């Protein structure tokens, strides 16, 4: 099947190697679904929460080219947001719990706070790019896709801890 536009003013990307195709308007390589699948698959193979979260944070930061990636898991009966380093400031904890409870993305300073669905979420990702660089709408969709793809595995690990 030939996937080409009938409009000759639109350049075709069919047949070009993946590393030669760039995300429109960014000049950056798009995050491939294979990369997101790799993160979700690796997370599903983990058997305990701590190594799973360490790997998730490291892989998400690498693949999404982030300065910081922090996973929070929520202790709903006590309204506490935990990280690998323990509890965080009250302001950050409230922002994370709000995102988890509503299922809506939130932000704090330059970080995106993405709930890992379903609502109320048991976990949230806080992601930050290098200073001065904002997330594009496409990157926000990728982050939402990542959150949805890791939800079952992360939920299982949180329940088992």
N, C-alpha and C positions, 0 to 999 in steps of 0.2 A: 504494500500500500504506500502510495506517495503522499506525504504530508507536506504540501507546499501551498502557499497562498496563491490565489489566482491574480492577486494584485502584485504586479512586478515591482512596485515601489517598496514592498516589504521584503527585506532580505530573508532568505531561507536559512534555517540553522540545521536542516536535515542533512545528515551525513557528516556533520562536523564532530570532531572528538569532544567528549564532555569537558575536557580541560580548556577547550578553546571557546566555549559558550559562557558568556558572562550574564549575570543578573541585570535586567534592564535598569539603566539609570544609576547603577551603583559602581560599576567597574569591578565588583567583587564576585568571587565564585559563589554560586548558589549553594545552599546547604542541601545536599541530596537526601532523598527519602532513605537511601541505604544507610546514611550516617545516623539518622534518627532511629531506624530499625536496629542498627548495631547497638545503640545505647539501650534501647528497650530490651533487646535480647540478652545483653550482658547483665542487665539488672534482674531479669527473670531467672537467671542462673544462680544468683547469689542466694545464700541461705540465712544470712544474718544481716541485720539492719546497718550496723556501722560500716562494714566493708562495702556494702551496696551504696550507701550515701557517699562515701569517699570516692568511689568509682564514678558515680553519677555526676558529682560536682566536677571532678577532673575532666571527664569526657565531654560534658556540656560546655565547660569553659573552652576546651580545645576546639571542638567542632563549631561552636557559635562565635569563637574569637572574642571571649569575654574577659574582662579584668577580674570579675568575681562571680562565682556561682555558689550559692548557699541553699541547702535544702533544710527546711524546717518541718518537723512533724508535730502535730497538735495533740495535746492531752486535753480533750474536750471537757471531761468532768472537772478539771482544775483550771481550765482556760490558760494553759501554759504552752508556749511554743518553744520546742527544743531544737538545738543544733548539735553538731558533733562537739562543739565547745561548751555546751550547756545553755543556760538561759541568756537572753539578750536584754537590751534596754526596754523599758516599759513602752516607749513610743513605738519602737520597731515591733515589739510583740503585739501590740494592739493593731498595728497596720496589717501584720501577717494574719492575725486571727480574724480580722474583718474580711480580708480577701478570701480566707478559707471558708468562713461562714456564709458569705454571699455568693461565692463562686465567680466573683468578678475581679478582673485584673486591677491592681492598684499600683501606686508608685510612691516612692519615698526618696527624696533627693533625686539622684540620677538612676536609681534602681527600679526595675520592673518587678513587681510582686505578682507571680502567676500561680493561681490555685491549681492544684492537681486534682481534677474532678473525680468523682461526683461531689455535689454539695450536700452536706457540709464536708469539705475536703479534710482528709487526715494529714495532708502535706501541702507545702507551698514551696515554690522556687523563688529565690530572690536573685536577680541577674543584673549585672552592671557591666557596661562596655567601658573601654578606656576613656579617660576624662575628655569631655567635650564632644563625644560622639553619641548621637542619639540613635535609638532603634528605628529602623524603617518599618513601614506597615508590613512588608513582606517578612521581615525578621520576627515581628510580633505574631504573625500567622504560624511561622515555624516553631516558635516557642509554645504556642497554644497546642500545636500538633504534638510536640514532644511531651508536654504535660499529659495530654490524653493518652499517649501511647505507653507511658510508664506507670500510669495510675494503678492498674491491676497488680503489678508486681510489687510496687511500693506499698500499696494498701495491705497486701498479704504479709509483708515483712513487718510493718508497723503493728498489725494485729498480733503477730507471733512474738513480739519482743516481751 
